[in-house]
Amino acid sequence: MQTLGIVAVAVIVILSIAAVKTVIPNEKVSKPCLIGYKAACSFTPISTAILILAAIGTFILAKNVILV
């Protein structure tokens, strides 16, 4: 695997973990998220979507760069 491929996989994994982490409930936070429960991120549905889209974009970009 090329170095770029390894970096792309690492970025995709990190973004995916961050997306999952944003929806995990956390009672220690001060205010609820936009959905209504206390999550690790107060912008939970928006931040999760942004992170998922970034992971998909990284995958598509890496796929096009590596295959060219």
PDB file of N, CA, C and O in Angstrom:
ATOM      1  N   MET A   1       0.843  -1.177   0.000  1.00  0.00           N
ATOM      2  CA  MET A   1       0.000   0.000   0.000  1.00  0.00           C
ATOM      3  C   MET A   1       0.890   1.242   0.000  1.00  0.00           C
ATOM      4  O   MET A   1       1.902   1.292   0.699  1.00  0.00           O
ATOM      5  N   GLN A   2       0.508   2.224  -0.777  1.00  0.00           N
ATOM      6  CA  GLN A   2       1.287   3.450  -0.844  1.00  0.00           C
ATOM      7  C   GLN A   2       1.116   4.275   0.426  1.00  0.00           C
ATOM      8  O   GLN A   2       0.169   4.095   1.192  1.00  0.00           O
ATOM      9  N   THR A   3       2.061   5.180   0.621  1.00  0.00           N
ATOM     10  CA  THR A   3       1.998   6.045   1.798  1.00  0.00           C
ATOM     11  C   THR A   3       0.721   6.878   1.800  1.00  0.00           C
ATOM     12  O   THR A   3       0.094   7.053   2.844  1.00  0.00           O
ATOM     13  N   LEU A   4       0.337   7.392   0.637  1.00  0.00           N
ATOM     14  CA  LEU A   4      -0.896   8.172   0.536  1.00  0.00           C
ATOM     15  C   LEU A   4      -2.111   7.335   0.920  1.00  0.00           C
ATOM     16  O   LEU A   4      -3.034   7.831   1.566  1.00  0.00           O
ATOM     17  N   GLY A   5      -2.109   6.088   0.528  1.00  0.00           N
ATOM     18  CA  GLY A   5      -3.207   5.197   0.886  1.00  0.00           C
ATOM     19  C   GLY A   5      -3.295   4.953   2.379  1.00  0.00           C
ATOM     20  O   GLY A   5      -4.385   4.912   2.950  1.00  0.00           O
ATOM     21  N   ILE A   6      -2.147   4.793   3.004  1.00  0.00           N
ATOM     22  CA  ILE A   6      -2.117   4.579   4.458  1.00  0.00           C
ATOM     23  C   ILE A   6      -2.619   5.822   5.189  1.00  0.00           C
ATOM     24  O   ILE A   6      -3.382   5.724   6.149  1.00  0.00           O
ATOM     25  N   VAL A   7      -2.185   6.980   4.726  1.00  0.00           N
ATOM     26  CA  VAL A   7      -2.635   8.241   5.337  1.00  0.00           C
ATOM     27  C   VAL A   7      -4.141   8.409   5.145  1.00  0.00           C
ATOM     28  O   VAL A   7      -4.844   8.813   6.072  1.00  0.00           O
ATOM     29  N   ALA A   8      -4.640   8.100   3.945  1.00  0.00           N
ATOM     30  CA  ALA A   8      -6.071   8.221   3.674  1.00  0.00           C
ATOM     31  C   ALA A   8      -6.882   7.301   4.572  1.00  0.00           C
ATOM     32  O   ALA A   8      -7.915   7.705   5.105  1.00  0.00           O
ATOM     33  N   VAL A   9      -6.424   6.071   4.742  1.00  0.00           N
ATOM     34  CA  VAL A   9      -7.127   5.125   5.616  1.00  0.00           C
ATOM     35  C   VAL A   9      -7.125   5.633   7.059  1.00  0.00           C
ATOM     36  O   VAL A   9      -8.138   5.539   7.752  1.00  0.00           O
ATOM     37  N   ALA A  10      -5.998   6.166   7.507  1.00  0.00           N
ATOM     38  CA  ALA A  10      -5.911   6.696   8.870  1.00  0.00           C
ATOM     39  C   ALA A  10      -6.879   7.864   9.063  1.00  0.00           C
ATOM     40  O   ALA A  10      -7.555   7.952  10.088  1.00  0.00           O
ATOM     41  N   VAL A  11      -6.941   8.758   8.077  1.00  0.00           N
ATOM     42  CA  VAL A  11      -7.850   9.912   8.172  1.00  0.00           C
ATOM     43  C   VAL A  11      -9.305   9.443   8.186  1.00  0.00           C
ATOM     44  O   VAL A  11     -10.115   9.954   8.959  1.00  0.00           O
ATOM     45  N   ILE A  12      -9.632   8.484   7.342  1.00  0.00           N
ATOM     46  CA  ILE A  12     -11.000   7.964   7.299  1.00  0.00           C
ATOM     47  C   ILE A  12     -11.379   7.304   8.622  1.00  0.00           C
ATOM     48  O   ILE A  12     -12.496   7.488   9.106  1.00  0.00           O
ATOM     49  N   VAL A  13     -10.475   6.547   9.203  1.00  0.00           N
ATOM     50  CA  VAL A  13     -10.741   5.895  10.491  1.00  0.00           C
ATOM     51  C   VAL A  13     -10.940   6.945  11.589  1.00  0.00           C
ATOM     52  O   VAL A  13     -11.864   6.839  12.395  1.00  0.00           O
ATOM     53  N   ILE A  14     -10.073   7.953  11.614  1.00  0.00           N
ATOM     54  CA  ILE A  14     -10.184   9.006  12.628  1.00  0.00           C
ATOM     55  C   ILE A  14     -11.499   9.765  12.486  1.00  0.00           C
ATOM     56  O   ILE A  14     -12.172  10.021  13.484  1.00  0.00           O
ATOM     57  N   LEU A  15     -11.874  10.127  11.263  1.00  0.00           N
ATOM     58  CA  LEU A  15     -13.140  10.826  11.040  1.00  0.00           C
ATOM     59  C   LEU A  15     -14.332   9.959  11.426  1.00  0.00           C
ATOM     60  O   LEU A  15     -15.305  10.460  11.989  1.00  0.00           O
ATOM     61  N   SER A  16     -14.267   8.673  11.131  1.00  0.00           N
ATOM     62  CA  SER A  16     -15.367   7.769  11.484  1.00  0.00           C
ATOM     63  C   SER A  16     -15.511   7.617  12.995  1.00  0.00           C
ATOM     64  O   SER A  16     -16.624   7.622  13.522  1.00  0.00           O
ATOM     65  N   ILE A  17     -14.397   7.483  13.681  1.00  0.00           N
ATOM     66  CA  ILE A  17     -14.438   7.388  15.147  1.00  0.00           C
ATOM     67  C   ILE A  17     -14.986   8.678  15.751  1.00  0.00           C
ATOM     68  O   ILE A  17     -15.787   8.643  16.685  1.00  0.00           O
ATOM     69  N   ALA A  18     -14.549   9.817  15.210  1.00  0.00           N
ATOM     70  CA  ALA A  18     -15.045  11.104  15.704  1.00  0.00           C
ATOM     71  C   ALA A  18     -16.548  11.241  15.466  1.00  0.00           C
ATOM     72  O   ALA A  18     -17.260  11.782  16.312  1.00  0.00           O
ATOM     73  N   ALA A  19     -17.040  10.754  14.316  1.00  0.00           N
ATOM     74  CA  ALA A  19     -18.476  10.818  14.028  1.00  0.00           C
ATOM     75  C   ALA A  19     -19.276   9.988  15.029  1.00  0.00           C
ATOM     76  O   ALA A  19     -20.325  10.421  15.506  1.00  0.00           O
ATOM     77  N   VAL A  20     -18.781   8.809  15.339  1.00  0.00           N
ATOM     78  CA  VAL A  20     -19.470   7.958  16.320  1.00  0.00           C
ATOM     79  C   VAL A  20     -19.405   8.590  17.709  1.00  0.00           C
ATOM     80  O   VAL A  20     -20.372   8.543  18.469  1.00  0.00           O
ATOM     81  N   LYS A  21     -18.257   9.180  18.028  1.00  0.00           N
ATOM     82  CA  LYS A  21     -18.083   9.776  19.358  1.00  0.00           C
ATOM     83  C   LYS A  21     -19.025  10.964  19.592  1.00  0.00           C
ATOM     84  O   LYS A  21     -19.397  11.235  20.734  1.00  0.00           O
ATOM     85  N   THR A  22     -19.408  11.664  18.539  1.00  0.00           N
ATOM     86  CA  THR A  22     -20.290  12.823  18.724  1.00  0.00           C
ATOM     87  C   THR A  22     -21.690  12.440  19.168  1.00  0.00           C
ATOM     88  O   THR A  22     -22.377  13.249  19.791  1.00  0.00           O
ATOM     89  N   VAL A  23     -22.131  11.228  18.864  1.00  0.00           N
ATOM     90  CA  VAL A  23     -23.503  10.830  19.214  1.00  0.00           C
ATOM     91  C   VAL A  23     -23.596  10.080  20.543  1.00  0.00           C
ATOM     92  O   VAL A  23     -24.697   9.755  20.987  1.00  0.00           O
ATOM     93  N   ILE A  24     -22.474   9.805  21.176  1.00  0.00           N
ATOM     94  CA  ILE A  24     -22.483   9.070  22.442  1.00  0.00           C
ATOM     95  C   ILE A  24     -23.015   9.973  23.556  1.00  0.00           C
ATOM     96  O   ILE A  24     -22.525  11.088  23.734  1.00  0.00           O
ATOM     97  N   PRO A  25     -24.003   9.506  24.298  1.00  0.00           N
ATOM     98  CA  PRO A  25     -24.534  10.309  25.405  1.00  0.00           C
ATOM     99  C   PRO A  25     -23.477  10.562  26.482  1.00  0.00           C
ATOM    100  O   PRO A  25     -22.645   9.703  26.775  1.00  0.00           O
ATOM    101  N   ASN A  26     -23.530  11.760  27.062  1.00  0.00           N
ATOM    102  CA  ASN A  26     -22.601  12.139  28.117  1.00  0.00           C
ATOM    103  C   ASN A  26     -23.352  13.040  29.094  1.00  0.00           C
ATOM    104  O   ASN A  26     -23.722  14.165  28.757  1.00  0.00           O
ATOM    105  N   GLU A  27     -23.570  12.539  30.294  1.00  0.00           N
ATOM    106  CA  GLU A  27     -24.354  13.294  31.276  1.00  0.00           C
ATOM    107  C   GLU A  27     -23.597  14.459  31.883  1.00  0.00           C
ATOM    108  O   GLU A  27     -24.208  15.303  32.538  1.00  0.00           O
ATOM    109  N   LYS A  28     -22.291  14.537  31.690  1.00  0.00           N
ATOM    110  CA  LYS A  28     -21.483  15.582  32.311  1.00  0.00           C
ATOM    111  C   LYS A  28     -21.494  16.904  31.540  1.00  0.00           C
ATOM    112  O   LYS A  28     -20.991  17.908  32.044  1.00  0.00           O
ATOM    113  N   VAL A  29     -22.053  16.923  30.341  1.00  0.00           N
ATOM    114  CA  VAL A  29     -22.064  18.157  29.559  1.00  0.00           C
ATOM    115  C   VAL A  29     -23.128  19.111  30.088  1.00  0.00           C
ATOM    116  O   VAL A  29     -24.092  18.693  30.729  1.00  0.00           O
ATOM    117  N   SER A  30     -22.940  20.398  29.808  1.00  0.00           N
ATOM    118  CA  SER A  30     -23.822  21.404  30.402  1.00  0.00           C
ATOM    119  C   SER A  30     -25.149  21.577  29.678  1.00  0.00           C
ATOM    120  O   SER A  30     -26.160  21.863  30.319  1.00  0.00           O
ATOM    121  N   LYS A  31     -25.172  21.410  28.351  1.00  0.00           N
ATOM    122  CA  LYS A  31     -26.434  21.607  27.639  1.00  0.00           C
ATOM    123  C   LYS A  31     -26.679  20.479  26.636  1.00  0.00           C
ATOM    124  O   LYS A  31     -25.740  19.852  26.147  1.00  0.00           O
ATOM    125  N   PRO A  32     -27.957  20.233  26.337  1.00  0.00           N
ATOM    126  CA  PRO A  32     -28.285  19.136  25.420  1.00  0.00           C
ATOM    127  C   PRO A  32     -27.943  19.480  23.972  1.00  0.00           C
ATOM    128  O   PRO A  32     -27.777  20.647  23.617  1.00  0.00           O
ATOM    129  N   CYS A  33     -27.841  18.447  23.152  1.00  0.00           N
ATOM    130  CA  CYS A  33     -27.567  18.639  21.724  1.00  0.00           C
ATOM    131  C   CYS A  33     -28.854  19.052  21.009  1.00  0.00           C
ATOM    132  O   CYS A  33     -29.904  19.183  21.637  1.00  0.00           O
ATOM    133  N   LEU A  34     -28.766  19.254  19.712  1.00  0.00           N
ATOM    134  CA  LEU A  34     -29.924  19.695  18.936  1.00  0.00           C
ATOM    135  C   LEU A  34     -31.035  18.652  18.881  1.00  0.00           C
ATOM    136  O   LEU A  34     -32.190  18.991  18.625  1.00  0.00           O
ATOM    137  N   ILE A  35     -30.696  17.389  19.119  1.00  0.00           N
ATOM    138  CA  ILE A  35     -31.711  16.335  19.116  1.00  0.00           C
ATOM    139  C   ILE A  35     -32.481  16.311  20.437  1.00  0.00           C
ATOM    140  O   ILE A  35     -33.634  15.879  20.479  1.00  0.00           O
ATOM    141  N   GLY A  36     -31.844  16.775  21.515  1.00  0.00           N
ATOM    142  CA  GLY A  36     -32.544  16.869  22.785  1.00  0.00           C
ATOM    143  C   GLY A  36     -31.916  16.128  23.944  1.00  0.00           C
ATOM    144  O   GLY A  36     -32.349  16.311  25.082  1.00  0.00           O
ATOM    145  N   TYR A  37     -30.914  15.299  23.707  1.00  0.00           N
ATOM    146  CA  TYR A  37     -30.252  14.614  24.811  1.00  0.00           C
ATOM    147  C   TYR A  37     -28.846  15.172  24.983  1.00  0.00           C
ATOM    148  O   TYR A  37     -28.334  15.853  24.095  1.00  0.00           O
ATOM    149  N   LYS A  38     -28.227  14.889  26.109  1.00  0.00           N
ATOM    150  CA  LYS A  38     -26.886  15.397  26.387  1.00  0.00           C
ATOM    151  C   LYS A  38     -25.850  14.491  25.736  1.00  0.00           C
ATOM    152  O   LYS A  38     -25.571  13.396  26.225  1.00  0.00           O
ATOM    153  N   ALA A  39     -25.288  14.956  24.638  1.00  0.00           N
ATOM    154  CA  ALA A  39     -24.289  14.198  23.894  1.00  0.00           C
ATOM    155  C   ALA A  39     -22.932  14.867  24.050  1.00  0.00           C
ATOM    156  O   ALA A  39     -22.834  15.978  24.571  1.00  0.00           O
ATOM    157  N   ALA A  40     -21.896  14.190  23.600  1.00  0.00           N
ATOM    158  CA  ALA A  40     -20.540  14.719  23.693  1.00  0.00           C
ATOM    159  C   ALA A  40     -20.393  16.014  22.901  1.00  0.00           C
ATOM    160  O   ALA A  40     -19.549  16.845  23.233  1.00  0.00           O
ATOM    161  N   CYS A  41     -21.190  16.194  21.874  1.00  0.00           N
ATOM    162  CA  CYS A  41     -21.124  17.393  21.034  1.00  0.00           C
ATOM    163  C   CYS A  41     -22.511  18.028  21.001  1.00  0.00           C
ATOM    164  O   CYS A  41     -23.499  17.337  20.753  1.00  0.00           O
ATOM    165  N   SER A  42     -22.596  19.324  21.245  1.00  0.00           N
ATOM    166  CA  SER A  42     -23.909  19.977  21.277  1.00  0.00           C
ATOM    167  C   SER A  42     -24.497  20.172  19.880  1.00  0.00           C
ATOM    168  O   SER A  42     -25.684  20.476  19.756  1.00  0.00           O
ATOM    169  N   PHE A  43     -23.699  20.004  18.831  1.00  0.00           N
ATOM    170  CA  PHE A  43     -24.191  20.098  17.455  1.00  0.00           C
ATOM    171  C   PHE A  43     -24.270  18.711  16.821  1.00  0.00           C
ATOM    172  O   PHE A  43     -23.926  18.535  15.652  1.00  0.00           O
ATOM    173  N   THR A  44     -24.720  17.739  17.590  1.00  0.00           N
ATOM    174  CA  THR A  44     -24.638  16.334  17.207  1.00  0.00           C
ATOM    175  C   THR A  44     -25.124  15.985  15.806  1.00  0.00           C
ATOM    176  O   THR A  44     -24.333  15.400  15.066  1.00  0.00           O
ATOM    177  N   PRO A  45     -26.303  16.274  15.382  1.00  0.00           N
ATOM    178  CA  PRO A  45     -26.663  15.794  14.042  1.00  0.00           C
ATOM    179  C   PRO A  45     -25.852  16.477  12.941  1.00  0.00           C
ATOM    180  O   PRO A  45     -25.529  15.859  11.927  1.00  0.00           O
ATOM    181  N   ILE A  46     -25.529  17.743  13.143  1.00  0.00           N
ATOM    182  CA  ILE A  46     -24.785  18.487  12.127  1.00  0.00           C
ATOM    183  C   ILE A  46     -23.325  18.041  12.091  1.00  0.00           C
ATOM    184  O   ILE A  46     -22.781  17.773  11.019  1.00  0.00           O
ATOM    185  N   SER A  47     -22.698  17.962  13.246  1.00  0.00           N
ATOM    186  CA  SER A  47     -21.284  17.575  13.291  1.00  0.00           C
ATOM    187  C   SER A  47     -21.081  16.136  12.825  1.00  0.00           C
ATOM    188  O   SER A  47     -20.081  15.827  12.176  1.00  0.00           O
ATOM    189  N   THR A  48     -22.011  15.270  13.147  1.00  0.00           N
ATOM    190  CA  THR A  48     -21.907  13.882  12.703  1.00  0.00           C
ATOM    191  C   THR A  48     -21.992  13.804  11.177  1.00  0.00           C
ATOM    192  O   THR A  48     -21.221  13.082  10.544  1.00  0.00           O
ATOM    193  N   ALA A  49     -22.917  14.538  10.601  1.00  0.00           N
ATOM    194  CA  ALA A  49     -23.057  14.539   9.140  1.00  0.00           C
ATOM    195  C   ALA A  49     -21.813  15.111   8.466  1.00  0.00           C
ATOM    196  O   ALA A  49     -21.363  14.585   7.448  1.00  0.00           O
ATOM    197  N   ILE A  50     -21.256  16.180   9.025  1.00  0.00           N
ATOM    198  CA  ILE A  50     -20.047  16.786   8.455  1.00  0.00           C
ATOM    199  C   ILE A  50     -18.888  15.802   8.500  1.00  0.00           C
ATOM    200  O   ILE A  50     -18.153  15.668   7.521  1.00  0.00           O
ATOM    201  N   LEU A  51     -18.716  15.116   9.613  1.00  0.00           N
ATOM    202  CA  LEU A  51     -17.629  14.149   9.735  1.00  0.00           C
ATOM    203  C   LEU A  51     -17.807  12.962   8.788  1.00  0.00           C
ATOM    204  O   LEU A  51     -16.837  12.488   8.197  1.00  0.00           O
ATOM    205  N   ILE A  52     -19.033  12.484   8.642  1.00  0.00           N
ATOM    206  CA  ILE A  52     -19.288  11.378   7.721  1.00  0.00           C
ATOM    207  C   ILE A  52     -19.028  11.814   6.283  1.00  0.00           C
ATOM    208  O   ILE A  52     -18.423  11.074   5.507  1.00  0.00           O
ATOM    209  N   LEU A  53     -19.484  13.015   5.926  1.00  0.00           N
ATOM    210  CA  LEU A  53     -19.239  13.523   4.575  1.00  0.00           C
ATOM    211  C   LEU A  53     -17.742  13.729   4.323  1.00  0.00           C
ATOM    212  O   LEU A  53     -17.259  13.483   3.217  1.00  0.00           O
ATOM    213  N   ALA A  54     -17.014  14.176   5.336  1.00  0.00           N
ATOM    214  CA  ALA A  54     -15.564  14.345   5.189  1.00  0.00           C
ATOM    215  C   ALA A  54     -14.883  12.995   4.978  1.00  0.00           C
ATOM    216  O   ALA A  54     -13.957  12.890   4.174  1.00  0.00           O
ATOM    217  N   ALA A  55     -15.331  11.962   5.693  1.00  0.00           N
ATOM    218  CA  ALA A  55     -14.761  10.625   5.507  1.00  0.00           C
ATOM    219  C   ALA A  55     -15.062  10.094   4.115  1.00  0.00           C
ATOM    220  O   ALA A  55     -14.194   9.499   3.476  1.00  0.00           O
ATOM    221  N   ILE A  56     -16.288  10.304   3.638  1.00  0.00           N
ATOM    222  CA  ILE A  56     -16.645   9.862   2.282  1.00  0.00           C
ATOM    223  C   ILE A  56     -15.839  10.638   1.249  1.00  0.00           C
ATOM    224  O   ILE A  56     -15.348  10.056   0.282  1.00  0.00           O
ATOM    225  N   GLY A  57     -15.700  11.953   1.446  1.00  0.00           N
ATOM    226  CA  GLY A  57     -14.911  12.768   0.531  1.00  0.00           C
ATOM    227  C   GLY A  57     -13.451  12.349   0.493  1.00  0.00           C
ATOM    228  O   GLY A  57     -12.835  12.323  -0.573  1.00  0.00           O
ATOM    229  N   THR A  58     -12.902  12.025   1.640  1.00  0.00           N
ATOM    230  CA  THR A  58     -11.517  11.544   1.700  1.00  0.00           C
ATOM    231  C   THR A  58     -11.378  10.223   0.962  1.00  0.00           C
ATOM    232  O   THR A  58     -10.399  10.006   0.247  1.00  0.00           O
ATOM    233  N   PHE A  59     -12.351   9.345   1.132  1.00  0.00           N
ATOM    234  CA  PHE A  59     -12.321   8.060   0.429  1.00  0.00           C
ATOM    235  C   PHE A  59     -12.358   8.254  -1.079  1.00  0.00           C
ATOM    236  O   PHE A  59     -11.565   7.655  -1.805  1.00  0.00           O
ATOM    237  N   ILE A  60     -13.277   9.090  -1.554  1.00  0.00           N
ATOM    238  CA  ILE A  60     -13.402   9.328  -2.996  1.00  0.00           C
ATOM    239  C   ILE A  60     -12.143   9.987  -3.547  1.00  0.00           C
ATOM    240  O   ILE A  60     -11.647   9.596  -4.604  1.00  0.00           O
ATOM    241  N   LEU A  61     -11.628  10.982  -2.839  1.00  0.00           N
ATOM    242  CA  LEU A  61     -10.411  11.659  -3.283  1.00  0.00           C
ATOM    243  C   LEU A  61      -9.237  10.697  -3.325  1.00  0.00           C
ATOM    244  O   LEU A  61      -8.490  10.673  -4.303  1.00  0.00           O
ATOM    245  N   ALA A  62      -9.068   9.911  -2.283  1.00  0.00           N
ATOM    246  CA  ALA A  62      -7.955   8.958  -2.244  1.00  0.00           C
ATOM    247  C   ALA A  62      -8.095   7.899  -3.340  1.00  0.00           C
ATOM    248  O   ALA A  62      -7.108   7.509  -3.965  1.00  0.00           O
ATOM    249  N   LYS A  63      -9.312   7.442  -3.563  1.00  0.00           N
ATOM    250  CA  LYS A  63      -9.559   6.444  -4.594  1.00  0.00           C
ATOM    251  C   LYS A  63      -9.178   6.999  -5.973  1.00  0.00           C
ATOM    252  O   LYS A  63      -8.543   6.309  -6.770  1.00  0.00           O
ATOM    253  N   ASN A  64      -9.565   8.231  -6.245  1.00  0.00           N
ATOM    254  CA  ASN A  64      -9.245   8.841  -7.548  1.00  0.00           C
ATOM    255  C   ASN A  64      -7.764   9.137  -7.697  1.00  0.00           C
ATOM    256  O   ASN A  64      -7.220   8.979  -8.790  1.00  0.00           O
ATOM    257  N   VAL A  65      -7.099   9.559  -6.640  1.00  0.00           N
ATOM    258  CA  VAL A  65      -5.675   9.884  -6.708  1.00  0.00           C
ATOM    259  C   VAL A  65      -4.837   8.626  -6.814  1.00  0.00           C
ATOM    260  O   VAL A  65      -3.877   8.586  -7.583  1.00  0.00           O
ATOM    261  N   ILE A  66      -5.182   7.600  -6.057  1.00  0.00           N
ATOM    262  CA  ILE A  66      -4.387   6.368  -6.045  1.00  0.00           C
ATOM    263  C   ILE A  66      -4.559   5.598  -7.356  1.00  0.00           C
ATOM    264  O   ILE A  66      -3.598   5.020  -7.863  1.00  0.00           O
ATOM    265  N   LEU A  67      -5.761   5.586  -7.901  1.00  0.00           N
ATOM    266  CA  LEU A  67      -6.006   4.826  -9.118  1.00  0.00           C
ATOM    267  C   LEU A  67      -5.495   5.519 -10.374  1.00  0.00           C
ATOM    268  O   LEU A  67      -5.332   4.874 -11.410  1.00  0.00           O
ATOM    269  N   VAL A  68      -5.241   6.812 -10.299  1.00  0.00           N
ATOM    270  CA  VAL A  68      -4.772   7.551 -11.486  1.00  0.00           C
ATOM    271  C   VAL A  68      -3.314   7.335 -11.709  1.00  0.00           C
ATOM    272  O   VAL A  68      -2.748   7.876 -12.658  1.00  0.00           O
TER     273      VAL A  68
END
